[in-house]
């Protein structure tokens, strides 16, 4: 059932994004007087097919994993003299660039609309309070203390913990100081604390900036719940069940998720006694399990084959709520879209120059998993996921790679500069190189998905 839900929510998300993207091309092409021969959403067998008054064929296919808008083009088919004005290739460079860029722009517009819907109901987040600082961590050595509130990172105001994380992601792969502005409760005085880092999290395949600094928010920890048991894993073989709440390892109470993960990682092949509370039992039980050995970054670590979720609660005083009217929600949606776009572009740049590990590149399996997880976590989470994915689709399509919209725009810009179109031979060569590059990236990203521990 979980797999079917994941597939369903993935198709819904991708279908919506593709539809908006292709509609952007379609709408602007019509406004520029280009005849659209076909508007297709999906691949495979056509489920629906119809034509409008302008003889455009609309197709809804079985697999909504892509789409296209086919425009009348003299380079692809014979066109009568009277229809030349309706062809894409006979339009001005400015009109062609408008048609090409309309798809990615539609994705950004969709993201703004989705964020607007989210912010209409208000914005809630955790206050950026420091609850715990790990001994000898980067934060501890720099002087950050429990009880402080992080009011800015690198001069950018941080109203919530998520905004702190967003700013910290900008420092991944860099060497230098991360400037924090902090204050104490009931104090108006502000202090700057610089945390020095060297090639920070450059090789991490799942960077978690706050944890890497040694910072955790205030949290009343009560235990750990198993939310998923992997098939043929050590936990399943030992008899663990979904919703089991873990209490202790070898008689020592579990104090945090990180504490439990460390206990497992340090004991590959060594039997452990784990005390737990089962929802169907009135008493605690103890199961013996031997973590499997898994090699990560050249080091053997223990693995149970489970997904964990902390059990506990944040204090009501930690929750911050901001309410918006329709106009202010729109402004907030535009800002969130802009910030997310800058973050995606920055991340791509860091991948290219090697400041972020290529192991962070994710493919269709990760996208599908996140689609299912966010949908099950709530409507707001799923809408936010679609908005972020729409931004990523818009940015990726604007990359100057032939076969992508950005590659077509690049050819148009070259035509503007040199005063004549790029030769067909050079365009065909560019498309072949671009296609090979995209396939290579997709294979690499899928390989990352298959080797990633979920």
C-alpha positions as CSV (number, residue, x, y, z in Angstrom):
1,X,0.0,0.0,0.0
2,X,2.9,2.4,0.9
3,X,4.5,1.7,-2.5
4,X,1.2,2.4,-4.4
5,X,0.8,5.6,-2.4
6,X,4.3,6.7,-3.3
7,X,3.8,6.0,-7.0
8,X,0.4,7.8,-7.0
9,X,1.7,11.0,-5.2
10,X,4.8,11.0,-7.5
11,X,2.7,10.9,-10.6
12,X,0.5,13.7,-9.2
13,X,3.5,15.9,-8.5
14,X,5.3,15.3,-11.8
15,X,2.1,15.5,-13.8
16,X,1.3,19.0,-12.3
17,X,4.8,20.3,-12.8
18,X,5.0,19.0,-16.4
19,X,1.6,20.4,-17.2
20,X,2.4,23.9,-15.9
21,X,5.8,23.9,-17.7
22,X,4.4,22.9,-21.1
23,X,1.5,25.2,-20.7
24,X,3.9,28.0,-20.3
25,X,5.5,27.2,-23.7
26,X,2.0,26.7,-25.2
27,X,0.5,29.9,-24.0
28,X,3.3,32.2,-25.1
29,X,3.6,30.4,-28.5
30,X,-0.1,31.1,-29.1
31,X,0.4,34.7,-28.2
32,X,3.3,35.0,-30.6
33,X,1.2,33.6,-33.4
34,X,2.9,30.2,-33.6
35,X,0.7,27.2,-34.6
36,X,0.9,24.5,-31.9
37,X,0.4,21.1,-33.5
38,X,0.4,19.0,-30.4
39,X,0.3,19.6,-26.6
40,X,1.2,16.3,-24.9
41,X,1.3,15.4,-21.2
42,X,2.9,12.1,-20.5
43,X,4.4,9.2,-22.5
44,X,3.1,5.9,-23.7
45,X,-0.5,5.0,-24.6
46,X,-2.8,8.0,-25.1
47,X,-5.6,7.9,-22.5
48,X,-7.4,11.0,-23.9
49,X,-7.0,12.8,-27.2
50,X,-8.9,15.8,-28.7
51,X,-8.5,18.8,-30.9
52,X,-9.5,22.5,-30.4
53,X,-10.8,25.0,-32.9
54,X,-7.2,25.9,-33.9
55,X,-6.5,22.3,-34.8
56,X,-4.1,21.7,-31.9
57,X,-4.1,18.1,-30.8
58,X,-4.1,17.6,-27.0
59,X,-2.9,14.3,-25.6
60,X,-3.0,12.9,-22.1
61,X,-0.8,9.8,-22.0
62,X,-0.4,7.0,-19.5
63,X,2.8,7.9,-17.8
64,X,3.0,11.6,-16.7
65,X,6.8,11.6,-16.5
66,X,7.3,14.3,-19.1
67,X,5.6,16.2,-21.9
68,X,6.1,18.4,-24.9
69,X,4.7,21.1,-27.1
70,X,5.2,20.5,-30.8
71,X,5.1,23.7,-32.8
72,X,5.0,24.2,-36.5
73,X,8.6,24.5,-37.7
74,X,9.9,24.6,-41.3
75,X,13.0,22.8,-40.3
76,X,11.0,19.7,-39.4
77,X,8.3,19.6,-42.0
78,X,7.2,21.1,-45.3
79,X,5.2,24.3,-44.7
80,X,3.0,26.0,-47.3
81,X,3.8,29.7,-48.2
82,X,0.7,30.9,-46.4
83,X,1.6,29.2,-43.1
84,X,5.2,30.3,-42.9
85,X,4.2,33.2,-40.6
86,X,2.9,30.6,-38.1
87,X,6.2,28.7,-37.9
88,X,8.4,28.9,-34.8
89,X,11.6,29.3,-36.9
90,X,10.2,32.4,-38.7
91,X,9.6,34.3,-35.5
92,X,12.0,37.0,-34.2
93,X,14.8,35.9,-31.8
94,X,13.0,37.8,-29.0
95,X,9.7,35.9,-29.6
96,X,11.5,32.6,-29.7
97,X,13.4,33.4,-26.5
98,X,10.0,34.3,-24.9
99,X,8.5,31.0,-25.9
100,X,11.5,29.0,-24.8
101,X,11.8,30.7,-21.4
102,X,8.0,30.5,-20.7
103,X,8.2,26.9,-19.5
104,X,10.7,27.5,-16.7
105,X,9.0,30.8,-15.8
106,X,5.7,28.9,-15.4
107,X,7.4,26.6,-12.9
108,X,8.5,29.6,-10.8
109,X,5.0,31.1,-11.0
110,X,3.6,27.8,-9.9
111,X,6.0,27.7,-6.9
112,X,4.9,31.2,-5.9
113,X,1.2,30.2,-6.1
114,X,1.8,27.1,-4.0
115,X,3.8,29.0,-1.3
116,X,1.0,31.6,-1.3
117,X,-1.5,28.8,-0.4
118,X,0.7,27.6,2.4
119,X,1.3,31.1,3.9
120,X,-2.4,32.0,3.8
121,X,-2.9,29.7,6.8
122,X,0.1,31.3,8.6
123,X,3.7,30.2,9.1
124,X,4.8,28.2,12.1
125,X,8.3,27.3,13.0
126,X,10.6,26.6,15.9
127,X,12.4,29.6,17.5
128,X,16.1,29.4,16.8
129,X,17.0,28.6,20.4
130,X,20.0,26.6,21.3
131,X,19.0,23.8,23.6
132,X,22.1,21.6,23.7
133,X,25.7,22.1,22.6
134,X,27.8,19.0,22.2
135,X,31.1,19.0,24.2
136,X,34.1,19.8,22.0
137,X,32.0,20.5,19.0
138,X,32.6,23.4,16.6
139,X,29.8,25.3,18.3
140,X,31.3,24.6,21.8
141,X,34.8,25.6,20.9
142,X,33.5,28.9,19.3
143,X,31.6,29.8,22.4
144,X,28.0,29.1,21.5
145,X,26.0,28.2,24.6
146,X,22.8,26.5,25.6
147,X,20.0,29.1,26.1
148,X,21.3,31.5,23.4
149,X,19.0,32.5,20.5
150,X,20.5,32.8,17.0
151,X,19.0,36.0,15.6
152,X,21.2,36.2,12.5
153,X,23.7,34.2,10.4
154,X,26.1,36.1,8.3
155,X,24.0,39.3,8.9
156,X,20.8,37.7,7.6
157,X,17.9,37.7,10.1
158,X,16.8,34.2,11.3
159,X,13.3,34.1,12.7
160,X,13.1,30.3,12.9
161,X,15.4,27.3,13.2
162,X,14.7,26.4,9.5
163,X,15.9,29.8,8.4
164,X,19.1,29.2,10.4
165,X,19.6,25.9,8.5
166,X,19.0,27.6,5.2
167,X,21.7,30.2,5.9
168,X,24.1,27.5,7.1
169,X,23.7,25.5,3.8
170,X,25.3,28.5,2.1
171,X,28.6,27.7,3.9
172,X,28.8,24.0,2.9
173,X,32.1,23.3,1.2
174,X,33.7,26.6,2.3
175,X,36.7,27.5,4.5
176,X,36.5,30.5,6.9
177,X,34.3,31.8,9.6
178,X,30.5,31.4,10.0
179,X,29.4,34.6,11.7
180,X,26.5,34.1,14.2
181,X,24.6,36.9,15.9
182,X,23.2,35.7,19.2
183,X,21.4,37.0,22.2
184,X,20.4,35.7,25.6
185,X,16.8,35.4,26.9
186,X,15.3,38.7,28.2
187,X,18.3,40.6,26.9
188,X,18.6,43.2,24.1
189,X,22.4,42.9,23.9
190,X,23.7,41.1,20.8
191,X,27.0,39.3,20.4
192,X,28.8,38.0,17.4
193,X,30.3,34.5,17.5
194,X,32.5,33.3,14.7
195,X,32.6,29.6,14.1
196,X,35.7,28.6,12.0
197,X,35.2,25.8,9.5
198,X,37.5,24.1,6.9
199,X,36.0,22.6,3.7
200,X,32.9,22.2,5.9
201,X,30.8,19.1,5.1
202,X,32.4,19.0,1.6
203,X,32.4,15.2,1.5
204,X,29.1,14.6,3.3
205,X,26.4,12.9,1.3
206,X,23.7,14.1,3.6
207,X,24.8,17.3,5.2
208,X,23.0,18.4,8.4
209,X,24.5,21.7,9.3
210,X,23.1,22.1,12.8
211,X,24.1,18.6,13.9
212,X,27.5,19.1,12.3
213,X,28.1,22.2,14.4
214,X,26.9,20.3,17.5
215,X,23.7,22.3,18.1
216,X,20.3,20.9,19.0
217,X,17.1,22.8,19.8
218,X,15.4,22.4,23.2
219,X,13.4,19.1,23.1
220,X,11.8,17.0,25.7
221,X,13.1,13.6,24.5
222,X,11.0,10.6,25.5
223,X,12.3,7.9,23.3
224,X,12.6,6.6,19.7
225,X,9.9,5.0,17.6
226,X,10.5,2.6,14.7
227,X,8.5,4.0,11.7
228,X,9.8,1.5,9.1
229,X,11.4,-1.9,9.2
230,X,13.5,-2.8,6.1
231,X,12.9,-6.2,4.6
232,X,15.8,-8.7,5.2
233,X,17.5,-6.3,7.6
234,X,19.0,-7.1,11.0
235,X,16.0,-5.6,12.8
236,X,13.4,-7.6,10.9
237,X,15.4,-10.8,11.6
238,X,15.5,-10.0,15.3
239,X,11.7,-9.5,15.5
240,X,11.4,-5.8,15.7
241,X,8.1,-4.3,14.6
242,X,6.9,-1.0,13.3
243,X,5.9,1.4,16.1
244,X,8.1,-0.2,18.7
245,X,9.4,2.4,21.1
246,X,13.1,1.9,22.0
247,X,14.1,2.6,25.6
248,X,17.7,1.3,26.2
249,X,20.7,-0.4,24.6
250,X,22.6,-2.9,26.8
251,X,20.9,-1.5,29.9
252,X,21.8,2.1,29.1
253,X,19.0,4.5,28.5
254,X,18.7,6.1,25.1
255,X,19.1,9.9,25.5
256,X,18.7,10.9,21.8
257,X,18.4,9.6,18.3
258,X,22.1,10.5,17.7
259,X,23.0,8.5,20.8
260,X,21.2,5.5,19.5
261,X,22.6,5.7,16.0
262,X,26.1,6.0,17.4
263,X,25.6,2.9,19.6
264,X,24.5,0.9,16.6
265,X,27.2,2.3,14.3
266,X,30.0,1.4,16.8
267,X,29.0,-2.2,17.0
268,X,29.0,-3.9,13.5
269,X,28.7,-7.6,14.0
270,X,28.4,-7.3,17.8
271,X,25.2,-8.5,19.5
272,X,23.2,-5.9,21.4
273,X,20.3,-6.2,23.8
274,X,17.6,-3.5,23.1
275,X,14.8,-2.8,25.5
276,X,11.6,-1.6,24.0
277,X,7.9,-1.0,24.6
278,X,5.6,-2.6,22.1
279,X,2.2,-1.0,21.6
280,X,0.4,-4.3,21.9
281,X,2.3,-5.2,25.2
282,X,1.8,-3.9,28.7
283,X,5.4,-4.5,29.6
284,X,8.8,-3.9,28.2
285,X,10.6,-6.6,26.2
286,X,14.2,-7.1,25.3
287,X,15.3,-8.3,21.9
288,X,18.9,-9.3,20.9
289,X,20.1,-8.0,17.6
290,X,23.4,-8.1,15.7
291,X,23.9,-5.0,13.5
292,X,25.0,-5.7,10.0
293,X,28.3,-4.3,8.8
294,X,28.1,-1.5,6.3
295,X,31.1,0.3,4.8
296,X,30.7,4.1,4.7
297,X,33.6,6.3,3.7
298,X,35.9,3.4,4.1
299,X,34.8,2.7,7.7
300,X,32.8,-0.3,8.8
301,X,29.7,0.7,10.7
302,X,26.7,-1.1,12.2
303,X,23.3,-1.0,10.5
304,X,19.9,-2.3,11.7
305,X,17.7,-1.5,8.6
306,X,15.2,0.7,10.3
307,X,13.8,4.3,10.0
308,X,13.7,6.2,13.3
309,X,11.5,9.0,14.6
310,X,12.1,10.8,18.0
311,X,9.3,10.7,20.5
312,X,8.9,13.8,22.6
313,X,7.7,17.4,22.3
314,X,8.8,20.9,21.9
315,X,7.6,23.5,24.4
316,X,4.7,25.7,23.3
317,X,7.0,28.7,24.0
318,X,9.3,27.5,21.2
319,X,6.7,27.7,18.5
320,X,6.5,31.0,16.6
321,X,3.6,31.8,14.4
322,X,3.3,34.6,11.8
323,X,-0.1,35.4,10.2
324,X,-0.5,36.8,6.7
325,X,-3.3,38.4,4.7
326,X,-3.6,37.5,1.0
327,X,-1.3,40.3,-0.2
328,X,1.4,39.7,2.5
329,X,1.2,35.9,1.8
330,X,1.9,36.6,-1.8
331,X,4.9,38.7,-1.0
332,X,6.1,36.0,1.4
333,X,5.6,33.4,-1.4
334,X,7.7,35.5,-3.8
335,X,10.5,35.8,-1.3
336,X,10.4,32.1,-0.5
337,X,10.6,31.2,-4.2
338,X,13.5,33.7,-4.7
339,X,15.4,32.3,-1.7
340,X,14.9,28.7,-2.8
341,X,15.9,29.5,-6.3
342,X,19.1,31.2,-5.1
343,X,19.8,28.2,-2.9
344,X,19.3,25.7,-5.8
345,X,21.5,27.7,-8.1
346,X,24.2,28.0,-5.4
347,X,24.1,24.3,-4.7
348,X,24.5,23.5,-8.4
349,X,27.5,25.8,-8.5
350,X,29.1,24.1,-5.5
351,X,28.5,20.7,-7.1
352,X,30.3,21.9,-10.2
353,X,33.4,23.3,-8.4
354,X,33.5,20.4,-5.9
355,X,32.5,22.2,-2.8
356,X,29.6,19.7,-2.3
357,X,30.0,16.0,-2.7
358,X,28.4,14.6,-5.9
359,X,26.9,11.9,-3.7
360,X,24.2,14.5,-2.8
361,X,22.9,14.3,-6.4
362,X,19.6,12.6,-6.2
363,X,17.5,10.8,-8.9
364,X,14.0,9.5,-9.5
365,X,14.0,7.1,-6.6
366,X,14.7,9.7,-4.0
367,X,12.2,12.1,-5.6
368,X,9.5,9.4,-5.5
369,X,10.4,8.5,-1.8
370,X,10.2,12.2,-0.7
371,X,6.9,12.6,-2.6
372,X,5.4,9.7,-0.7
373,X,6.9,10.7,2.7
374,X,5.8,14.4,2.4
375,X,2.3,13.4,1.3
376,X,1.9,11.1,4.3
377,X,3.2,13.9,6.6
378,X,0.5,16.3,5.6
379,X,-1.0,18.5,2.9
380,X,1.3,21.5,3.7
381,X,4.4,19.3,3.5
382,X,3.4,17.8,0.1
383,X,2.5,21.2,-1.3
384,X,5.9,22.6,-0.2
385,X,7.6,19.6,-1.8
386,X,5.9,20.3,-5.1
387,X,6.9,24.0,-4.9
388,X,10.5,23.1,-4.3
389,X,10.5,20.5,-7.1
390,X,8.9,23.1,-9.4
391,X,11.8,25.5,-8.7
392,X,14.4,22.8,-9.3
393,X,12.7,21.9,-12.6
394,X,12.7,25.6,-13.6
395,X,16.4,26.1,-12.7
396,X,17.5,22.8,-14.3
397,X,15.8,23.6,-17.5
398,X,17.5,27.0,-17.7
399,X,21.0,25.4,-17.6
400,X,22.9,26.1,-20.8
401,X,22.8,22.5,-22.0
402,X,21.6,21.8,-25.5
403,X,18.2,19.8,-25.5
404,X,17.2,21.8,-22.4
405,X,15.4,25.2,-22.6
406,X,18.6,26.9,-21.5
407,X,20.5,25.3,-24.4
408,X,17.9,26.7,-26.9
409,X,18.2,30.1,-25.2
410,X,22.0,29.9,-25.6
411,X,21.7,29.3,-29.3
412,X,19.3,32.3,-29.5
413,X,21.8,34.5,-27.6
414,X,24.6,33.4,-30.0
415,X,22.3,34.3,-32.9
416,X,21.7,37.8,-31.5
417,X,25.4,38.4,-31.1
418,X,26.6,37.1,-34.5
419,X,23.6,38.2,-36.4
420,X,22.8,34.8,-37.9
421,X,21.5,31.4,-36.6
422,X,23.9,28.8,-35.3
423,X,24.5,26.2,-38.1
424,X,22.3,23.1,-38.1
425,X,25.4,20.9,-37.9
426,X,26.6,22.6,-34.7
427,X,23.1,22.5,-33.1
428,X,22.8,18.8,-33.9
429,X,26.3,18.2,-32.3
430,X,25.3,20.2,-29.3
431,X,22.1,18.2,-28.9
432,X,24.1,14.9,-29.0
433,X,26.5,16.2,-26.4
434,X,23.8,17.5,-24.2
435,X,21.7,14.3,-24.4
436,X,24.8,12.2,-23.5
437,X,25.5,14.5,-20.6
438,X,21.9,14.3,-19.3
439,X,21.8,10.6,-19.6
440,X,25.1,10.3,-17.7
441,X,23.8,12.5,-14.9
442,X,20.6,10.5,-14.7
443,X,22.5,7.2,-14.5
444,X,24.9,8.7,-11.8
445,X,22.0,10.1,-9.8
446,X,20.1,6.8,-10.0
447,X,23.2,5.0,-8.8
448,X,23.4,7.4,-5.8
449,X,19.7,6.5,-5.1
450,X,20.4,2.8,-5.2
451,X,23.4,3.0,-2.9
452,X,21.9,5.5,-0.4
453,X,20.7,4.1,2.9
454,X,17.0,5.1,3.4
